[in-house]
Structures are given as C-alpha cells and as structure tokens.
C-alpha cells in the first residue's frame, strides 16, 4: 500500500510540475487585455504604408510632405484623405476577445506569415513600426487579425475594402481639377468662348431658368450673324472641365489603341495666368471607354464611357450656339403672332348692352299701376 501511495505521490508531483511548466510555455488566450490598441505605435508617425494581398499583389504608399504618392506609378498623387482615413482606422483597432493561438488556427483564420488576406506594414523611413495580418471575416465589418509580435488571433472592427490592392483605387481622381473662375477662355474647333470682362464666373442658372443678356458670363467668337451663345450650356461645359475626374492612370506611354491619332474631341482652356491646357480625348473601342491626354501632365488617363460621352456632348456646337432664324422662320413667327393677336381681339367680350339708368323724362311703370 505504501508503495502504491508513493507512486501516486510521484505522479501527482509530476503532473503539478508539468502543469506549471505549461502555464509558462504554452499559449495564453488572455495574454493581452481586451479593448487595448491592436497596434502600439505611440507617437511615431507613419510615412510608408505597404499593403500585400494573397496573390502577391502589393501596393506601396509613401508620404511626400503633406501628401501621399504612389512610387510604383512614378510618384503619381494618391488620394491623401483616403490614406489618412485608413491610418486612423488602423490606429483605432482594438483587441477583442482572443479566439485562437495555435499554428493551425492561424492558417484557418488566414492570419499566418504565408496565408493572409492582407498584410499591412507600417513604416517610418527604413524602420518597420508594425506588421498587421488581416484574415477571414466572421461578420459584417469584422475581421480576424493579429500582429507579427502576437500569436493570439482577435476579432476586430474593420472592412478589407478599406485596404484595396489596385493602384487605381488609391489614385487622386481630382488631379486635373482647376478652379472654375480661373477659366478665362475655352477654344473648340469652330467656336471660342471668352469670359465677359468684370462679370466673374457667376452662378449657372438652375434648370428652367432663362439667363438674361445682362447676366451673360460668356461671349462667343466665330458666331454667324444672328447666332447667340447658350449661356447655361457654356457654364455647364466649363464646370465639366474644371471638375473633370479621371478614371485611372494608364501610364505615360502612347499606344495606337488609345484612339488619339483621330481624337473624338480636341479643345483647350486658357487660365487667367495665361497657362494654356490642351485636352485630347480618344475612344478605345475594345474597352468601350476613353483615353484622355492633357498638355500639363505626362500620363494618359482612362475616362469612363459615361464621362467621355457627356464631355463630347457638352462640347458640341449645337449645344453651345442657338442658331439664327431664317427669313421664312422670322416671317412665320411674325405672322403667327399677328394671327394670335387678331384671335384675341375677336374673342374679346362685346360692350355692355345692359339697360342704362332711367332719366327724369322716363316714366316709371309703377306710377301708372292701377290707372285706366
């Protein structure tokens, strides 16, 4: 009996030693307190951001001064507001309750070194500040996540769509914007629009409003006798050019399929400071979109089909010019006005023929009532 008790005592001691050892060496699901920041950046600022995807896709964003650029596309301007928004989201990520720590779980939740949906590297110069793995999504705007220095997997609030992998998703779409008041002159093939001196840009009239001649903001050159400029449509064309958004960057190499050898539209804008900007728009039949080349940037830009179509339509002469009426049309209009005036006269009410008030010589029938 004593021998048996001794053996059991040894086994108990061994189990206790093993349990204590595992508590120090095994994974812990409570190693980090919940609701603490997932990324501990402190006061260090991020000036380089690298986002990697599952299929060796990668996008790099670097800060230049106050702005962000895409170095892999010739330092093309990035949407700085979008990059800053992503950084704020990443800094605000919190640890939820840990869900796993094993190597198999890292693979299953796609947050391992070689299996992930996104791997985000935040750096300052050549120093990597943090590496974040983003994996599968357990729910709406939720994702499994872990950092490179933490084996625990957490559920945190984030959407993978906020970390896209295509350069087009990060490009500054408004890189061609210019203040509309800077547009001094706009030249097309058969028409030149010039801002009326001392009028400013004015506000484009609302739908259905008629803009009076003394409110005109634009004058037209190369107009035929009797033709007038449509002020509302001229304002609309200037607005489209001043606020033109690109669809994407195609690079700085010209290609025959861009359709710029026989452009669908050519026009130029002269700014107040004298700068002249030429726009050439070509049609890509295969992709069914447009390619835009301007004189102020080396890149060729993709324009969506609807944007190119709207710009071409707005720049048509018949949209900008009200044609002069022919002599026959003027005569018909005059005759029609006369007919309408005559009809209105004939349809007028006749003079009032009601009986006039009685005079002193008129007899009142009531006075003779009952007389023989």
C-alpha positions in Angstrom: 0.0 0.0 0.0 2.8 2.4 0.9 4.5 1.6 -2.4 1.3 2.5 -4.3 0.9 5.7 -2.3 4.5 6.6 -3.1 4.0 6.0 -6.8 0.8 8.1 -6.8 2.5 10.9 -5.0 5.3 10.9 -7.6 2.8 11.1 -10.4 0.9 13.9 -8.7 4.1 15.9 -8.3 5.0 15.2 -11.9 1.6 16.5 -13.0 1.9 19.6 -11.0 5.4 20.3 -12.4 4.0 19.7 -15.9 1.1 22.0 -15.3 3.3 24.8 -14.0 5.6 24.4 -16.9 2.8 24.5 -19.5 1.5 27.7 -17.8 4.7 29.4 -18.6 5.4 27.9 -22.0 2.0 27.3 -23.5 -0.1 29.8 -25.4 -2.3 32.1 -23.5 -5.6 33.5 -24.7 -5.5 36.2 -22.0 -2.0 37.4 -22.7 -3.3 40.8 -23.7 -6.1 42.7 -22.1 -9.2 43.2 -24.3 -10.1 46.7 -25.7 -6.4 47.7 -25.8 -5.0 49.1 -29.1 -4.0 46.3 -31.5 -1.2 48.4 -32.9 1.1 50.1 -30.4 2.6 53.0 -32.5 3.0 55.5 -29.7 3.8 59.0 -31.1 5.7 57.6 -34.1 4.4 58.8 -37.4 4.0 56.5 -40.4 5.4 57.7 -43.8 5.3 54.5 -45.7 2.4 52.0 -46.0 2.6 48.7 -47.8 -0.5 46.5 -48.4 0.0 43.0 -49.6 -2.6 40.5 -50.8 -3.0 36.8 -51.1 -1.9 36.6 -54.8 1.3 38.5 -54.5 -0.5 41.8 -55.1 1.1 44.8 -53.4 0.5 48.5 -53.2 3.0 51.0 -51.7 2.1 54.5 -50.5 4.7 57.0 -49.3 4.4 60.4 -47.8 5.9 63.4 -49.5 5.5 66.5 -47.4 1.8 66.7 -46.5 0.7 64.5 -49.4 0.8 60.8 -50.3 2.1 59.4 -53.6 2.3 56.1 -55.4 6.0 55.4 -56.0 5.4 52.4 -58.3 3.5 54.6 -60.7 6.0 57.4 -60.9 5.0 59.1 -57.7 1.6 59.8 -59.0 -0.5 61.7 -56.4 -2.6 59.4 -54.2 -5.9 60.3 -52.5 -4.3 61.6 -49.3 -7.6 61.8 -47.5 -8.2 58.1 -48.2 -4.8 57.2 -46.9 -5.1 59.2 -43.8 -8.5 57.7 -43.1 -7.0 54.2 -43.4 -4.2 55.1 -41.0 -6.7 56.5 -38.5 -8.7 53.3 -38.7 -5.7 51.1 -38.2 -4.5 53.1 -35.2 -8.0 52.8 -33.7 -8.2 49.0 -33.9 -8.9 47.3 -30.6 -8.3 43.8 -29.4 -11.5 41.9 -28.9 -11.6 38.6 -27.1 -8.8 36.3 -28.4 -10.2 33.4 -30.4 -7.1 31.2 -31.0 -3.3 30.9 -30.8 -2.3 27.7 -32.5 -0.5 27.4 -35.8 -3.4 25.6 -37.3 -5.8 28.4 -36.2 -3.5 31.0 -37.8 -3.8 29.1 -41.1 -7.6 28.6 -40.7 -8.2 32.3 -40.0 -5.7 33.3 -42.7 -3.5 35.4 -40.5 -0.3 33.4 -40.8 3.0 34.5 -42.3 2.3 32.7 -45.6 -1.6 32.7 -45.7 -3.4 36.0 -45.2 -6.0 38.2 -46.9 -4.0 41.4 -46.1 -0.6 42.0 -44.6 -0.1 45.7 -43.8 3.3 47.0 -43.0 3.6 50.5 -41.3 7.0 52.1 -41.5 8.9 55.2 -40.7 11.8 55.6 -43.1 13.5 52.2 -43.2 12.1 51.2 -39.8 9.1 48.9 -39.7 6.8 50.1 -36.9 4.2 47.3 -37.0 3.0 44.4 -39.2 -0.6 43.6 -39.2 -2.3 40.4 -40.6 -5.9 40.6 -41.6 -7.8 37.4 -42.5 -11.2 36.0 -42.7 -14.4 37.8 -41.7 -16.7 36.4 -39.1 -19.4 39.1 -39.7 -20.3 42.4 -41.1 -17.3 44.8 -41.0 -15.4 42.4 -38.7 -12.1 40.6 -39.4 -9.8 38.2 -37.7 -6.5 40.0 -37.0 -3.2 39.6 -35.3 0.1 41.5 -35.2 3.5 40.0 -36.1 4.6 40.1 -32.4 1.5 38.4 -31.0 0.4 34.8 -31.6 -3.2 35.5 -30.5 -5.9 36.0 -33.0 -8.5 38.7 -32.3 -11.8 39.8 -33.9 -11.7 43.5 -34.6 -13.8 46.0 -36.4 -12.5 46.6 -39.9 -13.5 46.1 -43.6 -11.0 44.7 -46.1 -12.5 47.0 -48.7 -10.8 49.9 -46.9 -7.4 48.4 -47.8 -7.7 47.7 -51.6 -4.8 46.4 -53.7 -5.3 48.2 -57.1 -3.4 51.4 -57.7 -6.5 52.8 -59.4 -8.3 52.6 -56.0 -5.7 55.0 -54.4 -5.1 57.5 -57.2 -6.1 61.1 -56.8 -9.1 61.3 -59.2 -9.2 65.1 -59.0 -5.6 65.7 -60.1 -6.9 67.6 -63.2 -9.3 69.9 -61.2 -8.8 73.6 -61.7 -10.8 76.5 -60.1 -13.7 77.3 -62.5 -13.1 81.0 -62.0 -9.6 80.5 -63.5 -11.1 79.5 -66.9 -10.7 82.6 -69.0 -11.2 81.2 -72.5 -12.2 77.9 -74.0 -11.4 77.1 -77.6 -13.0 74.4 -79.7 -12.7 73.5 -83.4 -15.3 76.0 -84.6 -16.0 78.2 -81.6 -14.2 80.2 -78.9 -15.8 81.1 -75.6 -14.4 84.1 -73.6 -15.3 85.2 -70.2 -17.2 88.5 -70.2 -14.9 91.1 -68.5 -15.8 92.2 -64.9 -18.6 89.7 -64.6 -16.8 86.9 -62.6 -17.9 83.4 -63.1 -21.5 83.9 -61.9 -23.7 81.0 -60.9 -25.0 78.7 -63.5 -28.8 79.1 -63.9 -31.0 76.4 -62.5 -33.0 74.1 -64.7 -35.8 76.0 -66.4 -34.3 79.5 -65.7 -33.6 81.9 -68.5 -30.4 83.9 -68.3 -30.8 87.5 -69.4 -28.3 89.2 -71.7 -27.1 91.5 -69.0 -26.3 88.4 -66.9 -24.2 86.7 -69.6 -20.9 85.4 -68.4 -19.5 84.3 -71.8 -19.2 85.7 -75.3 -18.7 83.6 -78.4 -16.3 84.2 -81.2 -16.8 82.7 -84.7 -20.5 83.1 -84.5 -22.6 83.6 -87.6 -24.9 86.6 -88.0 -27.9 86.1 -85.8 -26.4 83.3 -83.7 -26.3 83.6 -79.9 -24.4 81.8 -77.2 -26.3 79.5 -74.9 -25.1 80.8 -71.5 -26.4 77.9 -69.4 -24.7 75.3 -71.7 -21.5 77.3 -71.8 -21.4 77.3 -68.0 -22.1 73.6 -67.9 -19.2 72.8 -70.2 -16.8 74.9 -68.1 -18.0 73.1 -65.0 -17.3 69.7 -66.6 -13.7 70.7 -67.5 -12.9 72.4 -64.2 -14.1 69.4 -62.2 -13.1 66.6 -64.5 -12.4 63.4 -62.6 -10.1 60.7 -64.1 -11.0 57.0 -64.0 -7.4 55.7 -63.8 -3.8 56.1 -64.9 -2.7 54.2 -68.0 1.0 55.1 -67.8 3.0 57.7 -69.8 3.4 55.6 -73.0 1.3 56.4 -76.0 -0.4 53.4 -77.7 -2.3 53.2 -81.0 -5.4 51.7 -79.4 -5.9 54.9 -77.4 -7.5 56.5 -80.5 -5.7 59.8 -80.1 -4.5 59.8 -83.7 -8.1 60.6 -84.7 -9.4 62.1 -81.5 -13.1 62.3 -80.7 -12.6 65.8 -79.1 -9.9 68.4 -79.0 -10.2 71.6 -77.0 -8.1 74.0 -74.9 -8.5 76.1 -71.8 -6.7 79.3 -71.1 -6.4 80.2 -67.5 -6.3 83.7 -66.0 -2.5 83.4 -65.6 -2.1 82.7 -69.3 -1.4 79.0 -68.9 -2.9 77.0 -71.9 -4.2 73.5 -71.2 -5.0 71.2 -74.2 -7.3 68.2 -73.9 -7.3 65.4 -76.4 -9.9 62.6 -76.0 -9.7 59.3 -77.8 -12.1 56.4 -78.0 -11.0 52.9 -77.1 -13.4 50.6 -78.9 -12.2 47.4 -77.3 -12.6 48.6 -73.7 -15.5 50.9 -74.6 -14.0 53.8 -72.7 -12.0 56.9 -73.4 -8.3 57.9 -73.1 -7.5 61.5 -72.1 -4.2 63.3 -72.7 -3.6 66.8 -71.4 -0.7 69.1 -72.0 0.0 69.6 -68.3 0.7 66.0 -67.2 2.8 63.2 -68.8 0.3 60.4 -68.1 -2.5 59.0 -70.2 -5.8 58.8 -68.3 -8.7 56.4 -68.6 -12.1 58.1 -68.6 -15.3 56.0 -68.1 -17.6 55.8 -71.1 -20.3 58.0 -69.5 -17.8 60.7 -68.6 -16.3 60.9 -72.1 -19.8 60.8 -73.8 -21.0 63.6 -71.5 -18.0 65.8 -72.3 -18.3 65.3 -76.0 -22.0 66.1 -76.0 -21.4 69.2 -73.9 -18.8 70.5 -76.3 -20.9 70.2 -79.5 -21.5 73.4 -81.3 -25.3 72.9 -81.4 -25.3 72.6 -77.6 -23.5 75.9 -77.2 -25.0 78.0 -80.0 -28.6 79.0 -80.7 -28.9 79.0 -84.5 -30.1 82.2 -86.3 -33.6 82.1 -87.7 -34.1 82.2 -91.4 -36.2 84.9 -93.1 -39.0 82.4 -93.6 -38.9 81.4 -90.0 -39.0 85.1 -88.9 -41.9 85.7 -91.3 -43.8 82.7 -90.0 -43.2 83.8 -86.4 -44.4 87.4 -87.2 -47.5 86.1 -89.0 -48.3 83.7 -86.2 -48.0 86.5 -83.6 -50.4 88.6 -85.7 -52.9 85.8 -86.0 -52.8 85.2 -82.3 -53.3 88.9 -81.6 -56.3 89.0 -84.0 -57.9 86.0 -82.4 -57.5 87.6 -79.0 -59.2 90.7 -80.3 -62.1 88.8 -81.9 -62.6 86.8 -78.8 -63.0 89.9 -76.6 -66.2 90.4 -74.7 -68.7 92.9 -76.5 -69.5 96.2 -74.9 -72.0 96.1 -72.0 -75.5 96.5 -73.6 -77.4 96.4 -70.3 -80.2 99.0 -69.9 -79.0 102.5 -68.9 -80.3 104.0 -65.8 -83.6 105.8 -66.1 -83.6 109.6 -66.7 -86.0 112.2 -65.5 -88.0 112.0 -68.8 -88.5 108.3 -68.4 -91.8 107.2 -66.9 -91.8 104.7 -64.1 -94.4 102.0 -65.0 -95.0 101.7 -61.3 -96.5 105.2 -61.2 -99.3 104.2 -63.6 -100.1 101.0 -61.9 -103.9 100.7 -61.5 -104.7 103.8 -63.8 -107.3 103.3 -66.5 
